[in-house]
């Protein structure tokens, strides 16, 4: 195994003349935007989960029937 592979660097294909890389840059603007969007989405999900944990600790719960009804309403609104 090469030193680069052992450090976790991906193998890069060479151009037909043997110089440089055949692939483009891995950091395109769309990739950066997607990564930023994914990070924001994960942060929002984490905040929701933390709020849920605080609600549970404070014994602020909701009836399961109410939760199911609200979930069905939200799903129905998305499909319209």
C-alpha positions in Angstrom: 0.0 0.0 0.0 1.4 3.4 -0.9 2.0 6.1 1.8 -0.9 8.2 0.4 -3.3 5.3 0.5 -2.3 4.5 4.1 -3.1 8.1 5.2 -6.6 7.9 3.7 -6.0 9.8 0.5 -8.0 8.6 -2.5 -6.1 7.3 -5.5 -6.2 9.7 -8.4 -6.1 8.6 -12.0 -3.5 10.2 -14.2 -4.2 11.7 -17.6 -3.1 9.7 -20.6 0.2 11.5 -20.8 0.9 10.5 -17.2 0.8 14.0 -15.7 -1.7 15.5 -13.4 -5.1 14.2 -12.5 -7.7 13.0 -15.0 -10.6 14.0 -12.7 -11.7 17.6 -11.9 -11.6 19.2 -8.6 -13.6 17.3 -6.0 -14.8 20.6 -4.5 -17.2 22.0 -7.0 -19.6 24.8 -6.0 -22.6 22.5 -6.0 -20.8 20.0 -3.8 -20.0 22.8 -1.3 -23.6 24.0 -1.4 -24.9 20.5 -0.8 -22.5 20.0 2.0 -23.6 23.3 3.6 -27.3 22.4 3.1 -26.7 18.9 4.7 -24.9 20.5 7.7 -27.8 22.9 8.2 -30.3 20.1 7.9 -28.4 18.0 10.5 -28.2 21.0 12.8 -32.0 21.6 12.6 -32.7 17.9 13.3 -30.3 17.9 16.3 -32.1 21.0 17.7 -35.5 19.3 17.3 -34.2 16.1 19.0 -32.6 18.1 21.9 -35.9 20.0 22.4 -37.7 16.6 22.5 -35.3 15.4 25.2 -35.9 18.5 27.2 -39.7 18.1 26.8 -39.4 14.5 28.0 -37.3 15.5 31.0 -39.9 18.1 31.9 -42.7 15.6 31.4 -44.2 17.7 28.5 -45.6 15.0 26.4 -48.4 14.7 23.9 -51.0 12.0 23.4 -50.0 9.5 20.7 -53.3 9.9 18.9 -52.7 13.7 18.6 -49.1 13.0 17.3 -50.5 10.6 14.7 -53.2 13.0 13.6 -50.7 15.9 13.2 -48.3 13.6 11.3 -51.0 12.5 8.9 -52.0 16.2 8.4 -48.5 17.2 7.5 -48.0 14.3 5.1 -51.3 15.0 3.4 -50.3 18.7 3.0 -47.1 17.6 1.3 -48.8 15.4 -1.3 -51.2 18.0 -2.4 
